[in-house]
Amino acid sequence: MHRLQSESSRKVEERQKQVAELNTVLAKTQTHLKEAKSSLEEKIQVETELSARVGELQTERHDVQEKLKNKEQQLKTMQQQITEQDVKIAKQINTCEESEQIGRASCRERV
């Protein structure tokens, strides 16, 4: 009978040792899971912030493109006005030169 009690005690101790080992593994696993969850939450937060920043930059880019488009249109209009003025001045100079050739007074001062 003593031998049975000894055998039972040994089995109980082995089981307790196994349970202790499993509890240690479980605790480590839970710690790793908490760390992984924390890391994931941090990555999600960073991704959210980056996505927001990308949205801001896309809006800024669109605004800058619109301003550039407007400036290009203004420049085109100004270039067209300058060309029209150049043509007008060239015609006036040509008219003056023709007038001078037929003997009229100089009109360069008016141009």
C-alpha positions in Angstrom: 0.0 0.0 0.0 2.8 2.3 0.8 4.2 1.6 -2.6 0.9 2.6 -4.2 0.8 5.9 -2.3 4.4 6.5 -3.3 3.5 5.8 -7.0 0.4 8.0 -6.8 2.4 10.8 -5.1 5.0 10.6 -7.9 2.4 10.8 -10.6 0.7 13.7 -8.8 4.0 15.5 -8.6 4.7 14.9 -12.3 1.3 16.2 -13.2 1.9 19.3 -11.0 5.2 19.8 -12.7 3.6 19.5 -16.1 0.9 22.0 -15.0 3.5 24.4 -13.7 5.4 24.2 -17.0 2.2 24.7 -19.0 1.3 27.7 -16.8 4.8 29.1 -17.5 4.4 28.6 -21.3 0.9 30.1 -21.1 2.2 33.1 -19.2 4.9 33.7 -21.8 2.5 33.2 -24.6 0.1 35.7 -23.1 3.0 38.2 -22.7 4.0 37.7 -26.3 0.3 38.2 -27.4 0.1 41.4 -25.4 3.3 42.7 -26.9 2.1 41.8 -30.4 -1.2 43.5 -29.8 0.5 46.6 -28.6 2.8 46.6 -31.6 -0.1 46.1 -33.9 -2.0 48.9 -32.3 1.0 51.2 -32.7 1.4 50.3 -36.3 -2.3 50.9 -37.0 -2.0 54.3 -35.4 1.0 55.2 -37.5 -0.7 53.9 -40.6 -3.8 56.0 -39.7 -1.6 59.1 -39.2 0.2 58.5 -42.5 -3.0 58.0 -44.4 -4.3 61.3 -43.0 -1.0 63.0 -44.0 -1.2 61.5 -47.5 -4.7 63.0 -47.8 -3.5 66.4 -46.7 -0.6 66.2 -49.2 -3.0 65.2 -52.0 -5.2 68.2 -51.2 -2.2 70.5 -51.2 -1.0 69.0 -54.5 -4.4 69.6 -56.0 -4.4 73.2 -54.8 -0.9 73.8 -56.1 -1.8 72.3 -59.5 -4.9 74.6 -59.6 -2.7 77.7 -58.8 -0.2 76.6 -61.4 -2.9 76.2 -64.0 -4.3 79.7 -63.2 -0.8 81.2 -63.4 -0.2 79.5 -66.7 -3.4 80.9 -68.0 -2.5 84.4 -66.8 0.9 84.0 -68.4 -0.7 82.9 -71.7 -3.1 85.9 -71.6 -0.2 88.3 -70.9 1.9 86.8 -73.7 -1.0 87.2 -76.1 -1.5 90.8 -75.0 2.2 91.5 -75.5 2.1 89.9 -79.0 -1.0 92.0 -79.8 0.7 95.2 -78.6 3.9 94.3 -80.5 1.8 93.9 -83.7 0.0 97.2 -83.1 3.3 99.0 -82.5 4.9 97.4 -85.6 1.9 98.6 -87.7 2.2 102.1 -86.3 5.9 102.2 -87.0 5.3 100.9 -90.5 2.6 103.6 -91.1 5.0 106.3 -89.8 7.7 105.1 -92.1 5.4 105.1 -95.1 4.2 108.6 -94.1 7.8 109.8 -93.9 8.6 108.4 -97.3 5.8 110.4 -98.9 7.0 113.5 -97.3 4.9 114.0 -94.2 6.4 115.1 -90.9 8.0 112.5 -88.6 5.5 110.7 -86.5 8.0 108.6 -84.5 7.4 110.8 -81.5 3.8 109.8 -81.3 4.6 106.1 -81.2 
